Amino acid sequence: MPDLAQLAELYHEVYREPPYRETEADAARFRETLMAHAKQPGFALETVHSGGELAGFAYGVGREAGWWPAPAAAGPPSWLAGRPLFYVYELAVRPDHRGRGHGRDLLERLLGERTEPAAVLAASTDAPAHALYHRWGWTTVAPVRSSAVELLARRL
């Protein structure tokens, strides 16, 4: 796994921007969460470097049949219900490296070898990435409670 400090620094750089406005404490929680997820079966991480610098990363964890994100305001649609899923926890690309295809490439590499029939991720409806996901074939499947976030899914 790449250096955890580099991943956390990139995470903080990306998610301190609007609409997220996350703090250093949020970045510290990210580090803890990533370390916990890395120990789980089905964990996968992809990175992209540019000029020797970590420019982006994406990671997720395979989830067993019947799993569904707890903050979802609705259950899964029938095409996802009762099936294993790959949950994409993070996709982050440094602001000065965006617009070069890194985000899509990271997701394609992350999902390319998965055996689960579908992937799910959460996206802020206020973030530019939300529209990108839809252009890349992701579909809104459920709102997230008490937030401007939606769950999106894509068949693999």
HELIX and SHEET records of a PDB file:
HELIX    1   1 LEU A    4  TYR A   15  1                                  12    
HELIX    2   2 GLU A   24  ALA A   38  1                                  15    
HELIX    3   3 PRO A   95  HIS A   97  5                                   3    
HELIX    4   4 HIS A  102  GLY A  112  1                                  11    
HELIX    5   5 PRO A  128  ARG A  135  1                                   8    
SHEET    1   A 6 PHE A  43  SER A  50  0                                        
SHEET    2   A 6 GLU A  53  ARG A  63 -1                                        
SHEET    3   A 6 LEU A  85  VAL A  93 -1                                        
SHEET    4   A 6 ALA A 118  SER A 124  1                                        
SHEET    5   A 6 VAL A 149  ARG A 155 -1                                        
SHEET    6   A 6 THR A 139  PRO A 143 -1                                        
END                                                                             
